Amino acid sequence: MATYRELLARLRAEIEEVTADDAAASADGPVFVDVREHDEWAEGHIPGAVHVPRGSLESRIERLVPDRDRPVVVYCAGGNRSVFAARTLEDLGYGRVASLAGGYTDWKRNGYPVQLPRSLDAERRARYSRHLLIPEVGEEGQLRLLDGRVLLVGAGGLGSPAALYLAAAGVGRLGIVDEDVVDASNLQRQVLHTTERLGQPKVESARAAIEAVNPDVEVAPYRERLTSDNADRIVGDGWDVIVDGADNFPTRYLVNDASVWHGVPVVHGSIFRFEGQATVFDPRTSEGNGGGRRGPCYRCLFPTPPPPELAPSCAEGGVLGVLPGIVGSLQANEALKLLLGVGEPLVGRLLLFDALATSFTEVRVGRDPACPVCGEHPTIREYVDYVEFCAGHARTAAP
């Protein structure tokens, strides 16, 4: 039976080792894999390195470094653990693996750049512990969420569950746009609000609920209706994502136009009686499609608003109380995916939910090249009177 030293010596003879000078000068652009423990990583690491503690290497490396043909340099503190880790990667099918001789200590001693990472304190590590266990989130992702900024248009049926889940997840700044006050009829579905806060402005009721859930979250209340006059001020305040919980068409078209012009993705949701829908409108450009927009906008899906008799509001037609909880939670999920940069957002996909059948249907939605706002030759370049825009189409559609 071999001793540790004998096994280490044998593996050293079998795997490739590179010096700090060789690794830094490599023209292949290797990915550095840091297999040290969390407390070691927190004291500094090689810039751009992937952190996978040795004990989690087999279960996590394939997600973090999916390309098995890419050059990989594994390192630890002094160059011993990385030898064993390099052999593990070879056994997993990675074909160009090397261990950093002398480890991080030698890298730092030779004057190569190091990065001191931000880290969560003990209290935050406890609060977000279930996120930290997920490879796609982890500490880096949680820090990204804490830096995240999400604007919620509406603190009603959809905005309520979305706000609560985004706050619980640790999204650092939530803006809430709503001019209404809490009414008794809201309490059947708007779970941000309580009987004790009847008559309070919804933005203040929402702030109280969010701060009770998570003191890490900063709430930016906008007690006003989103209009053409204030859209640039509010939407242009540096948001990463907009969650659209508006209950009327003029606001939806306004949110869409502002998001396109400010380059902010919108997580859209709508509800009526037993039916709901959700999608993501992302106006940002993508290198993968030659610099074109990633997906359609709201106007691509609905070039003109439907007549009022075909789209009554919840106040007119009613809504099952639990339905906005389902759709608003889907919106929160999409917002978190966008902030983390994981998964496949609902871009170009309209998700329809039928509460009576408990069924989901997905409809593909394409971008309209002739769209007047996001198309190849846009004709709408500034805000319009959105109430008149919707009313005018209703009059045109009337017999």
C-alpha angles and dihedrals in degrees: 000000000000122000122230092259092049092049091048092050091049093050091046088059092051105043130058120257125195131193124236089254092053094046093049092048097045112129092201093075098231122204110241115222115200110204097180124116123271096260090053092048090051090059091061142297143195109287112261094013122148113234116219115153111227092248092058098040099105095047099043111030097080091060095045097041106024095164106085092186095059117103111258128195113194119201141178131171100291108002104265105095089044090061091060091042091052091054090050090054091050089052088052090056103263104147104193107046129149135173119229107241110226090013126221090332092063092042091055094042090056092056099250117152120276132189125221105210129215111245139191119255120235094267093053092043088057094046095049097032094124090054091049090058092059112088092212090057112024122142094311091053093046090053087051090054091049087054091046124114120202126179116208115202102206132013094217135097097326098029092053101064092034092054094047094050094043089050093048089050090056103251099171103219128027121185116200123197115194133126098191132099127230112274129189090245089061096063095075090074113357099091095181090074134065139199090255090060098052109141094021120122108267093232091058092045088050092049091053092050094046095047089050090054098045128001089196090075123090113210120209107195121202107188094193140084115262107252140165088263097056103027095097092048094050104032092039093058094104102273121169096202137009120215107204112209096155118146098207137060099235091060093045092054090046092050089049096051093045091049092052093049093046096040096237121142117236125215102207127200136169135176139193129173102311099346133084139170138196137186141151124244108198114183095180119113123248129209089215093070098041095272094307124137116282097232149338127301128226091269090056088058097039110021089177131017118255119248114273094250090060095047111036117175124250088256088059102037104021132230135231105254097232095048097081088049090059096044094040090052089052088052091051090050092053091047092052091049090052092049093048096040092230136127128008112301120214091261109151090002125101112202114206121196126197110195094191093055094029088227137138124212124189122210122190115231122195130203114257111229088203094052108137092224110030100018130109093268107027117200098185109070103154139038119283135195096281095188090055090043091058094039092049092055090047090054091047091052094048115103 
